[in-house]
Structures are given as C-alpha cells and as structure tokens.
C-alpha cells in the first residue's frame, strides 16, 4: 500500500503484515493511519522527523519490540517484522528538539484498519468537532477504547442520540438509528464486547424507564440495532458497575422524576438487579438497607463491589455497603469512613482502592466545591477480618476547586479536574496518593465527564466539546523496567510505606504495593524481602491468588515449600502452574483460578522491607 512521506494530512499508513500480528486463522494484516488533533498547541510545528514503531505483547524483552524507525524519506510500504504475539502497538513521533507525540493501539480481533492518535504527553488537547455531553448524559468507554455518549439533554430536551468516538479518531459517528427511547439520568457501561445503557427518563420530571438497551461495540456497531431488555424496576439517577463475572449490577435511583433530587413523589429506591448482556435479561439482586439516589457503585480489582454515597430522603449518605452476590452488608458500620453531609464522587484505583471526593455547595452560587479527598483501602483478610480503612489526602493547591471530577489513570495515579474558585478557569491536577504528591497539570476545559480509555488516554467532556489527554502511554503489555523503583510502583497510601534508600518499608499492617497497568501471562518474578508478606496474582474476574511468604514457608495454600536459607524468592508462572524457588528448595503446583493474564501486587506486615523486585515476561 502506498503512503505519504508526510505525517499528517491524509496520514501515514502502516501495514503490520507477513502473518505477524495474530495467530493463524485470525488477523494477518492491520493498516494503521496516524492522526493528529487540530489544536495548534498539540500539533507538531513542522514535519515529523521520525516515528518509532514498537510491538507490545506476551513476549520477552529478548524479542525485538522496536520493529521500525521511520523517517519522512524512508517510509517502507510494509512493516513486516512484528512478533506473532503482538497485541498492541505504541508509536512515538518526534520533531527533534521541538515536539513529541505518542499513540497506543490495542489490536482487536478483526481489526484490519484503524487509527492511532498522536498526542503530546501531559497535555489536554481539544478536538475541533463539538463532541459534547451535559451532566444528564450517560458516558462510558468500551473495551476497544471508544467513548460512547448516550442521551442527555439537547436543546433543553432529553434526547435519543447515541454517539461513538473510536479510539485513535478525532471525529465521532452517530448511530444510524437512534436509541429506542429518549433518556436522561441513564447509565452506560462497557461490558465485554457490549455497551449497556440502562434506565433514565424522558425528561427532568418524567417517570423512569423500565428498559435497557444493549449494543455491540466493535467496528460497524453504529449500524446495528440494539437489543432491548426489561428492568425489574423502572429507575433513573441510579448507579451501575460491572461485576467480576461479566454481568452488570444496577442499584438505587428513583422511579419518578426529580429534577432536584428526592421529593415526596421521588422516593429513593433501595432495590438492585443484575443484567446479563448476553441474554438481555435482568433478575432481582437484593436490596440496600436504605434507598439512594445517585449513589456510587465500584468494582475493585480484588472483586470487591461497593455502593456508597448518594442521597437519602434525609440528605447525603456517608454509609458504605458491600454487595455479596445477592445481599448488601454495611462495611465498617461503627466507623465513619466518608465525610458526612457531603455529596460524593469517586474513582477506582489499583490496589483495591477508591479515591473519594467530598463536594459541598458553595455560597452564594451553589456550585460544587471540592472539600475533601479520601482513599478507601480494602484490607485483606489474612491480617484479620477483611475491612475498609481510609486515609485523607492533602488537598494542597486543590483547595476550593469547583465542579470537581476525578478519574483513575493506568499508572496508579488519579486525575482531578475542575475550575479555579476565583476566575473559573480550567484546572487539573495529577495526584499520587502513594507518594503524597500533587502536581498541577495542563487544562483546556472544565469537564463534567472524565473517561479513561484502553489506549491510555482520558476523554474530558463538557457541554461544549471534548479534549483528549495522554499522561503516560502505559499498557497491559509493556515490559517492566529491569529494576523496579518506587516511582514505577503504585503505593496504596503515603502513610503505608517509607522509602529507605532502595528499600520499601511497610509502616503498617496490610500495606499494599501494586505494579500498575501490567497484565502478564508467562513471567518470572524475583524479589528479596525481610518480614512477612503476600504476593497477589490479581485477576479481573475475582479474588486474587495469594502466595504467602512467612518465615520458613513460602507458597500458596496446599503448595508450600520450606525455606532452607535466606536469599531471593523466585516465582515462575506458566499457564496455571507456579514454580516457587527459595533457599535451595523448589516446587511446582497447578493453582486453581490462575488461567488468564494477571497483575502483581504485594501486601506486607508492619516493618516488612522489600529490598529488590524484578519481573520479566517469558
């Protein structure tokens, strides 16, 4: 295929070929078109000097990952040196000394032609096309990185619109046929290869819908009619979260409309139900002890499902509930974990954590103002009964930030956005709760929706348009650094760890550290530690597999070895088998529940020191 010698306009076209990027019988060729945003602050000032193409996947660092370095006059017709296990590609473009841009594309089955958007790191880049959504719209990302906008008010009325902004593109597509119903106050969630849009109402004070719509999310999705399902209870202004098994929990809300929250007619719902997107059926799933409008629902990376916040008939709620399959139980009922009397917004973080922002109404204009940041941590049961604990985050420069929104970033940090209290100008902050750092970031708008995408970008959406941001281009398929340092890790809270030279020392029980973003199939893990800890193999489908490192024994339950002498511990994973070696002893066991790519984390007791840590893909 021909290609341009320049890197914008029609774009540079790359072809991944020669039976490379997929196993036999699947994709053998992928065409990538490089895109640039129109904003002058984010485009290169002149012709790009070089583009580096890197293959990402389940292969070791000894395999060549940087497969091509392209220049304007040496662009080949086909790049054909991709390893067969390539699952994603990262492209780095540069104008030497003046500009750099990075883009990531996760390759899906059948992904024969797609785009990669090159963004300068740590910049908020507005799109020219007005891809907009107000706070009544439902906004979510699908697993292929596309952003979906469903319903919301258009010209003052609830709409049937459904818009999809694909990964790598700067313009959106609308559904050939709009949604079945006008919806505001609905929710949208990507569940596997489907987008599920639930409930909502015809208008601010209208009765809630008792239906949901399910759309396929791949290429051609916008020309496909939805499957329509029925809810157990009509609801709007509810919460939803994807359960580890791939179904969708829907909880709370109201059945009658309420423009300003609850009223005598709009009684908060306590009921919950679970939607199966495969069958488009819903079944009852217990009830909360109290009814809640606009609660928060989160599924943590250890499989824990929490519901909290929202508004009762008596005002904002600070109670937290855990969903246990068909019942809700109150978490830490004797301890106030969240600020009472405030509305709450939240985002999940790696390490079984949630970052919760308390917001209050500001006088005299009534805008929401950031008043607190709290990190909720799930304490694992091996150090006692499983519980939630909390740490407050110093707001520092974020004091009085108005219209706050938060989202978790793939590297374990969080992005907090809003408006300056005095000027109303957009502001944004990167928050690393583990290292106790808050850094101001570039900002181009005050979003009402923040959406993290699988291509490592964040979509910032308000009623006027969309900006895209790339903080760090990390993916599940990166190679970890040769030696992992504190800056490469996601520490659960600043109070949990002390950095002593090259050592990480736990300052309290259940201190947790995660290797963020990475998901590994076959790998070798080597570490040295003083004191008891657990190694967690974190799956997206449920509770993690635990390997205990305590005193003279090491291993998962029913597969322990006796540690004969001090020294490094090595754990090698191949499919569902773990080979554990330490102090001259070694043992291989098949471990139930270890059948997919996993993340890695460590949970330590007070005083435990992690002295070295190395992970290598195999």
C-alpha positions in Angstrom: 0.0 0.0 0.0 1.3 3.5 -0.8 1.8 6.1 1.9 2.6 9.7 2.3 6.1 10.9 3.1 4.5 13.5 5.5 3.0 12.5 8.8 -0.3 14.4 8.6 -2.9 15.4 6.1 -4.0 12.0 4.8 -1.8 10.5 7.4 1.0 7.9 7.5 -0.3 4.5 6.8 1.5 1.5 8.3 0.8 -2.1 7.5 1.5 -4.9 10.0 1.8 -7.9 7.8 3.5 -11.2 7.0 1.2 -13.3 9.2 2.6 -11.4 12.2 0.1 -9.7 14.4 -2.2 -12.6 15.2 -2.3 -16.4 15.4 -3.1 -18.3 12.2 -6.7 -18.0 11.2 -7.2 -14.5 12.7 -5.8 -11.2 11.6 -2.7 -11.3 9.4 -2.6 -7.6 8.3 -3.5 -4.4 10.1 -3.5 -1.0 8.5 -2.9 2.0 10.9 -3.5 5.6 9.9 -1.8 8.2 12.2 -3.9 11.1 13.3 -3.2 14.5 14.8 -5.6 16.8 16.7 -6.3 20.1 15.2 -5.3 22.2 18.2 -2.2 24.2 17.4 -0.9 23.7 20.9 -0.9 19.9 20.4 0.2 19.6 16.7 3.9 19.4 15.6 5.3 22.7 14.5 6.8 21.2 11.3 7.2 17.9 9.5 7.9 15.0 11.8 11.5 13.8 11.7 10.9 10.2 12.8 8.3 7.7 14.0 9.3 4.7 16.2 7.0 1.7 16.0 7.0 -0.7 19.0 5.3 -4.0 19.2 3.7 -4.9 22.6 2.5 -8.3 23.7 3.2 -11.5 25.7 6.8 -11.9 24.6 10.1 -11.4 26.5 12.4 -8.4 26.2 14.9 -10.5 24.2 12.4 -10.4 21.3 12.8 -7.2 19.3 10.0 -4.9 20.3 11.1 -1.8 18.4 10.4 -3.1 15.0 10.9 0.0 12.9 12.2 3.6 13.0 10.6 5.6 10.1 11.7 8.8 8.6 9.9 11.0 6.0 12.1 9.8 3.1 12.4 6.2 4.2 8.9 5.1 4.9 8.5 1.4 3.8 5.4 0.1 2.2 5.0 -2.7 4.7 6.4 -3.1 8.2 6.6 -6.9 8.5 8.7 -7.7 11.5 6.1 -7.9 14.2 6.3 -10.8 16.6 3.4 -13.2 16.1 2.1 -12.5 19.6 1.7 -8.7 19.0 -1.3 -7.5 20.9 -0.8 -3.7 20.8 1.4 -1.1 19.2 2.9 2.1 20.5 4.1 4.8 18.1 6.4 7.7 19.2 6.7 10.6 16.8 9.2 13.5 17.1 10.2 16.8 15.7 13.7 16.8 17.1 14.1 19.3 19.9 10.6 20.7 19.4 7.7 18.2 19.8 6.9 14.6 20.6 3.7 12.7 20.3 2.7 9.2 21.4 -0.2 6.9 20.5 -1.2 3.4 21.5 -3.4 1.0 19.6 -4.7 -2.2 21.2 -5.3 -4.7 18.4 -8.7 -6.4 18.5 -9.7 -9.5 16.5 -10.7 -8.5 13.0 -9.1 -5.0 13.5 -7.9 -4.8 9.9 -7.9 -1.0 9.5 -7.8 1.6 12.4 -6.2 4.8 13.5 -3.6 5.9 16.1 -3.9 9.4 17.5 -0.6 11.0 18.4 -0.8 13.2 21.4 1.9 15.2 23.3 2.3 13.7 26.8 0.7 15.6 29.7 -1.3 18.0 27.5 -5.1 18.4 27.3 -5.9 18.7 23.6 -9.3 20.0 22.5 -10.9 18.3 19.5 -12.3 20.6 16.8 -15.6 18.7 16.4 -18.1 19.6 19.2 -18.5 16.1 20.7 -20.4 17.3 23.8 -22.4 15.9 26.7 -24.1 17.6 29.7 -24.3 16.0 33.1 -27.6 14.2 32.3 -26.0 12.2 29.5 -24.6 8.7 30.1 -20.9 8.4 29.1 -18.6 5.4 29.1 -15.7 3.7 27.3 -16.0 0.3 25.7 -13.2 -2.3 25.8 -11.9 -1.2 22.4 -11.3 2.3 23.7 -14.3 4.0 22.1 -16.2 6.7 24.0 -20.0 6.3 23.9 -22.4 9.2 24.7 -26.0 8.2 25.2 -28.9 10.6 25.6 -28.7 13.7 27.8 -30.4 17.0 27.1 -30.1 18.6 23.7 -31.8 22.0 23.2 -33.4 21.6 26.6 -35.0 18.2 26.0 -33.9 14.6 26.6 -32.5 13.0 23.5 -32.3 9.6 21.8 -28.8 10.3 20.4 -26.0 7.8 20.6 -22.5 8.9 19.6 -19.3 6.8 19.4 -15.8 8.4 19.3 -13.5 5.5 18.3 -10.0 5.1 19.7 -7.5 6.9 17.5 -10.0 9.2 15.9 -10.8 12.9 16.3 -14.4 12.7 14.9 -17.4 10.8 16.1 -20.1 8.7 14.5 -23.8 8.7 15.3 -26.0 5.6 15.3 -27.8 5.1 12.1 -31.0 4.6 14.2 -31.2 6.5 17.5 -31.9 4.8 20.8 -35.3 3.4 21.3 -36.2 6.0 23.9 -35.2 9.5 25.0 -33.0 9.1 28.0 -31.5 11.4 30.6 -30.3 10.2 34.0 -29.4 6.8 32.5 -26.1 4.9 32.9 -23.8 3.4 30.3 -21.2 0.7 30.8 -19.0 -1.3 28.6 -19.4 -5.0 29.5 -17.1 -7.2 27.4 -17.9 -6.5 23.7 -21.2 -4.8 24.5 -22.4 -1.4 25.7 -25.3 -1.5 28.1 -27.5 1.7 28.5 -29.9 1.4 31.5 -33.0 3.3 32.6 -33.2 7.1 32.5 -36.3 9.2 31.8 -38.0 11.3 29.1 -37.2 14.5 31.0 -36.2 16.1 34.3 -39.5 15.3 36.0 -40.6 12.3 33.9 -41.3 8.8 35.1 -38.3 6.5 34.8 -37.9 3.9 32.0 -38.1 0.2 32.8 -35.9 -0.8 29.9 -32.2 -1.1 28.9 -30.5 -1.3 25.5 -27.5 -3.5 24.6 -25.3 -2.6 21.6 -22.2 -4.5 20.2 -19.1 -2.3 20.5 -16.9 -3.4 17.6 -16.5 -1.9 14.1 -19.9 -1.5 12.5 -21.6 -1.1 15.8 -23.2 2.2 14.9 -25.2 0.5 12.1 -26.5 -2.2 14.4 -29.9 -2.2 16.1 -29.9 -2.6 19.9 -31.3 -5.5 21.8 -34.0 -4.1 24.2 -34.4 -5.7 27.7 -36.8 -5.1 30.6 -35.7 -4.0 34.1 -37.2 -5.4 37.2 -37.9 -1.8 38.4 -38.1 1.5 36.5 -35.2 3.7 37.6 -33.2 6.8 36.8 -30.3 8.5 38.6 -29.1 5.1 39.7 -25.6 3.5 39.9 -24.2 0.6 38.0 -21.0 -1.4 38.0 -19.6 -4.4 36.0 -19.3 -7.5 38.2 -16.3 -9.8 38.0 -18.3 -12.4 36.2 -19.2 -10.0 33.3 -22.7 -9.0 34.4 -23.9 -5.5 35.3 -25.2 -4.6 38.8 -27.8 -1.8 38.8 -28.8 -0.3 42.2 -30.8 2.6 43.6 -32.2 5.6 41.8 -35.8 6.8 41.6 -38.8 5.6 39.7 -40.4 9.0 39.5 -38.6 12.1 38.1 -36.9 14.5 40.4 -35.0 17.4 38.9 -33.5 18.4 42.2 -33.0 15.0 43.8 -35.6 13.5 46.2 -39.2 14.6 46.8 -42.4 13.2 48.1 -43.0 11.8 44.7 -39.4 10.7 44.0 -38.7 8.2 46.8 -35.1 6.8 46.6 -35.0 3.1 45.6 -33.2 0.5 47.7 -33.7 -2.3 45.2 -30.9 -3.8 43.0 -30.9 -6.0 39.9 -28.3 -7.7 37.7 -28.3 -7.5 33.9 -26.9 -10.3 31.8 -25.8 -8.6 28.5 -25.6 -12.0 26.7 -29.3 -12.8 27.2 -30.5 -9.2 27.7 -32.3 -10.4 30.8 -32.4 -8.9 34.3 -33.0 -10.5 37.7 -33.5 -9.1 41.2 -30.4 -8.9 43.4 -31.4 -7.9 46.9 -31.9 -4.5 48.4 -29.9 -1.9 50.2 -30.9 -1.1 53.8 -31.7 2.4 52.6 -32.9 4.0 49.3 -30.3 6.1 47.5 -30.5 8.5 44.6 -27.3 9.0 42.6 -25.1 6.6 44.6 -21.6 5.5 43.6 -21.0 1.8 42.7 -17.5 0.5 42.2 -15.9 -2.9 41.5 -12.4 -3.0 42.9 -9.6 -5.0 41.3 -9.8 -7.7 44.0 -13.5 -8.4 43.1 -15.0 -6.3 46.0 -18.2 -4.5 45.0 -19.0 -1.3 46.9 -22.0 1.0 46.9 -21.8 4.3 48.8 -22.7 8.0 48.8 -25.9 9.2 47.1 -28.9 11.0 48.7 -31.5 9.5 51.0 -34.8 11.1 51.9 -32.9 12.8 54.8 -29.9 14.1 52.8 -26.5 12.9 51.7 -25.3 9.5 52.9 -21.8 8.6 54.1 -22.6 4.8 54.6 -20.8 2.1 52.6 -22.3 -1.2 51.5 -20.7 -4.3 50.1 -22.5 -6.4 47.5 -22.1 -10.1 48.2 -23.9 -11.7 45.3 -27.5 -11.3 46.4 -27.3 -9.2 49.6 -25.8 -5.9 50.7 -23.9 -5.7 54.0 -22.7 -2.5 55.6 -18.9 -2.1 55.6 -17.3 -0.8 58.9 -20.7 0.3 60.4 -19.1 1.5 63.6 -16.5 3.7 61.8 -17.3 6.8 59.8 -15.1 6.4 56.7 -16.5 9.1 54.5 -17.4 12.8 55.2 -21.0 13.1 56.4 -23.3 15.7 54.9 -21.5 15.9 51.5 -22.1 14.6 48.1 -19.5 12.1 46.9 -17.8 11.4 43.6 -15.3 8.6 43.2 -12.9 6.6 41.0 -11.4 3.2 41.5 -7.6 2.9 41.7 -5.4 -0.2 41.5 -4.7 -2.0 44.8 -8.3 -2.5 45.9 -8.7 1.3 46.5 -11.2 4.0 45.8 -10.4 7.7 45.7 -13.4 9.6 47.0 -14.0 13.3 46.7 -16.4 15.0 49.1 -18.1 18.0 47.5 -20.3 20.7 49.1 -22.4 23.5 47.7 -20.6 26.9 47.5 -22.3 30.1 48.6 -23.8 32.0 47.0 -23.9 30.4 43.6 -24.4 26.8 44.7 -21.6 25.4 42.5 -20.0 22.2 43.9 -16.6 22.7 45.6 -14.0 20.1 46.5 -13.9 19.8 50.3 -12.1 16.5 50.9 -10.2 13.6 49.3 -10.3 10.2 50.9 -8.6 7.0 49.9 -10.6 3.9 50.9 -8.4 0.7 51.1 -9.6 -2.8 51.2 -7.7 -4.6 53.9 -7.2 -8.3 53.0 -8.4 -11.0 55.4 -5.0 -12.6 56.0 -4.2 -9.9 58.6 -7.6 -10.2 60.3 -11.2 -9.8 59.2 -11.5 -8.1 55.8 -12.4 -4.4 56.3 -12.1 -1.0 54.8 -9.7 1.6 56.0 -9.2 5.2 55.0 -6.6 7.9 54.6 -7.1 11.6 54.0 -5.3 13.2 51.1 -3.8 16.7 51.5 -5.7 18.9 49.1 -2.8 21.4 48.8 -3.4 23.5 45.7 -6.8 22.0 45.0 -8.5 23.9 47.9 -11.8 25.3 46.7 -11.6 23.6 43.3 -15.1 24.0 41.8 -17.0 21.4 39.8 -14.5 18.7 40.6 -14.3 15.4 38.7 -11.8 12.5 39.2 -10.6 9.5 37.2 -8.0 6.8 37.8 -5.0 6.7 35.5 -3.4 3.5 34.3 -0.2 4.2 36.1 -2.0 4.2 39.5 -2.3 8.0 39.9 -5.5 10.0 39.6 -6.5 13.0 37.6 -8.6 15.7 39.4 -10.2 18.4 37.2 -12.3 21.4 37.9 -12.4 25.2 37.8 -10.5 27.8 39.8 -12.6 29.4 42.5 -11.6 33.0 41.7 -11.5 33.0 37.8 -13.5 29.9 36.8 -10.5 28.9 34.5 -10.0 25.2 33.9 -7.6 23.5 36.3 -6.3 19.9 36.5 -4.0 18.0 38.9 -2.2 14.7 39.0 -2.5 13.0 42.4 -0.2 10.2 43.5 -1.7 9.2 46.8 1.0 6.6 47.5 3.9 9.1 47.3 1.8 12.0 48.6 2.4 14.2 45.5 0.0 16.7 43.9 1.2 18.3 40.6 -0.7 20.8 38.6 -1.4 19.7 35.0 -2.4 21.3 31.7 -6.1 22.0 31.4 -8.3 23.1 28.4 -11.8 22.7 29.8 -13.9 22.1 32.9 -15.3 18.6 32.1 -18.5 17.1 33.5 -17.4 13.6 32.4 -13.9 12.1 32.7 -13.5 8.7 30.9 -10.4 6.5 31.0 -9.8 4.5 27.8 -7.9 1.4 26.9 -5.5 3.3 24.7 -4.2 5.1 27.8 -6.0 8.4 27.0 -8.6 10.2 29.1 -11.6 11.9 27.4 -12.6 15.2 29.1 -16.1 16.1 28.0 -18.4 19.0 28.8 -21.4 20.6 27.2 -19.2 22.4 24.6 -16.9 19.6 23.4 -14.2 17.1 24.2 -10.5 17.2 24.9 -8.2 14.2 24.9 -5.3 13.7 27.3 -2.4 11.2 27.4 -0.5 11.3 30.7 1.7 8.2 30.3 1.4 5.8 27.5 1.4 2.6 29.6 -0.4 -0.5 28.6 -1.1 -4.0 29.9 1.6 -5.3 27.5 4.6 -3.2 28.4 7.8 -4.7 29.6 8.6 -3.8 33.2 11.8 -1.9 33.9 14.9 -4.0 34.6 14.8 -3.0 38.3 11.5 -1.7 39.7 11.8 1.5 41.8 9.2 3.3 44.0 8.3 5.6 41.1 7.4 2.6 39.0 5.0 1.2 41.6 1.6 2.2 42.9 1.8 2.5 46.7 -1.6 2.3 48.4 -1.2 5.4 50.6 1.6 7.8 51.7 1.2 6.6 55.3 1.7 2.9 54.4 5.3 3.0 53.2 8.6 4.6 53.9 11.3 4.8 51.2 14.7 4.0 52.8 17.3 4.1 50.1 16.4 1.3 47.7 14.1 -0.4 50.2 10.3 -0.1 50.6 9.4 -0.5 54.3 5.8 -1.1 55.4 4.7 1.3 58.1 1.5 -0.6 59.0 -0.2 -3.9 58.5 -1.9 -4.5 55.1 0.4 -2.0 53.4 0.0 -2.8 49.7 2.0 -2.0 46.6 1.0 -2.8 43.0 2.9 -3.0 39.7 0.4 -0.8 37.9 -1.1 -1.4 34.5 0.8 -4.6 33.6 -1.0 -7.8 32.9 1.2 -10.9 32.5 0.8 -14.4 31.1 4.1 -16.3 31.4 6.6 -14.5 33.6 9.4 -14.8 36.2 9.2 -12.8 39.4 12.2 -12.4 41.7 12.3 -10.5 45.0 14.1 -10.1 48.3 12.2 -9.1 51.4 12.7 -9.1 55.2 9.5 -9.9 57.0 6.1 -11.5 56.2 4.2 -10.6 53.0 1.8 -12.0 50.4 2.3 -11.9 46.7 -1.1 -11.4 44.9 -1.8 -12.5 41.4 -4.7 -10.1 40.6 -7.3 -11.3 38.1 -10.1 -9.2 36.5 -12.6 -12.0 37.3 -12.5 -12.4 41.0 -10.4 -12.8 44.2 -6.6 -12.8 43.7 -4.4 -15.9 44.1 -2.2 -15.5 47.1 1.3 -16.7 47.7 2.4 -16.5 51.4 5.9 -15.6 52.3 6.1 -16.1 56.0 9.2 -17.1 58.0 10.3 -20.6 57.0 7.5 -21.3 54.5 6.6 -19.9 51.1 3.8 -20.8 48.7 0.0 -20.7 48.1 -2.3 -22.8 50.2 -1.6 -26.6 49.9 1.6 -25.9 47.9 4.1 -24.5 50.3 7.9 -25.1 50.4 10.2 -24.9 53.4 12.7 -22.1 53.1 16.0 -23.5 54.0 18.1 -20.3 53.9 17.8 -16.6 53.4 18.0 -15.1 49.9 15.8 -14.2 46.9 12.5 -15.8 46.2 11.7 -16.7 42.6 8.2 -17.4 41.3 7.7 -18.6 37.7 4.3 -18.7 36.1 3.4 -20.8 33.1 -0.3 -21.0 32.4 -1.9 -22.2 35.6 1.4 -23.7 37.0 3.6 -21.9 39.6 7.2 -22.9 40.2 8.4 -21.5 43.6 12.1 -21.5 44.4 13.8 -20.2 47.5 16.7 -21.1 49.7 17.6 -24.2 47.8 14.1 -25.6 47.7 11.7 -25.7 44.7 8.2 -26.9 43.9 5.7 -26.7 41.0 2.0 -26.7 41.6 -1.1 -26.2 39.4 -3.1 -23.4 41.0 -6.9 -23.2 40.6 -8.1 -19.8 39.3 -4.8 -18.9 37.6 -5.9 -19.1 33.9 -5.6 -15.6 32.5 -3.3 -12.6 32.5 -2.8 -11.3 36.0 -1.5 -8.2 37.7 1.1 -8.4 40.5 0.9 -6.9 44.0 2.4 -7.3 47.4 0.7 -6.9 50.8 3.1 -6.6 53.8 3.0 -6.5 57.6 4.4 -3.6 59.6 8.2 -3.5 59.3 8.5 -5.7 56.2 11.1 -4.4 53.8 11.1 -5.1 50.1 14.7 -4.8 49.1 14.6 -5.7 45.4 12.0 -6.6 42.8 12.3 -7.8 39.3 9.7 -9.1 36.8 10.4 -10.5 33.3 8.0 -11.6 30.7 8.8 -15.1 29.3 
